[in-house]
Amino acid sequence: MGLLSHLVTIASETRERTQVPLGSLISPDETSKRLKIVDAALRCVAARGLRATTVEEIASEAGMARATLYRTFPGGREAVLEAVGETETARFFSSLSVELASAQDLEALVVAYLSGVAARLRGSVMLRALSQERPELLHARLTFSGLEETLALGSDFAWPFFAQWMSEEPAKRASEFVSRVAISYLVNEEPGARLDVEADVRRLVAAHVLAGIEALAR
């Protein structure tokens, strides 16, 4: 329970470390080894799920001895899977930042944000495993206080990009609003309004989302 809860809350602790997900004080060789183990663990989780993934399988997939893995991650399986969660989160925010930074106008930014969040969440190995094995943990992140924390995470990440077209406070309100839209349409998919279909996203943004942002920016 501790590990899985950590995996769904780790984004708020990791977002500010997107450039160096495994620690800037680790030597290049050690960082390479850690990333090799993390990527091997991701492949194991994708193939077998969280519960069935063992230290032995991760070490074998990484092409190293079990003892070598433990020297790199003294905490064993939990430490490896926590590093997997951190690295997935860091890659999520880092790659999404690049897309948002290239937006040429507000509409393009909103489309990139909604499409980018949807694509990365759907492609997340760890979230897919959690949704299959412990869906109640993900549900907790989308209701009551968990929802507010999730929205705050999205808003804190996105508002500086919105601030290119409005002042800080409206940008924060707009980013929270768009984050609510993202969660709503991801949880309750509607025909013709799928966030993984760019044409649907563009129609949704043009017809509804931009008007809401403009109202919040006044």
Buried (B, 14 or more C-beta within 10 A) or exposed (E): EEEBEBBBBBBBEBBEBBEEBBEEEBEEEBBEBBBBBBBBBBBBBEEEBBEEBBBEBBBBBBEBEBEBBBEBBEEBBEBBBBBBBBBBBBBBBBBBBEBBEEBEEBBBBBBBBBBBBBBBBEEBBBBBBBBEEBEEBBEBBBEEEBBEBBBEBBBBBBBBBBBEBBEEEBBBBBBBBBBBBBBBBBEEEEEEBBBBBBEBBBEBBEEEBBEBBEEBBE
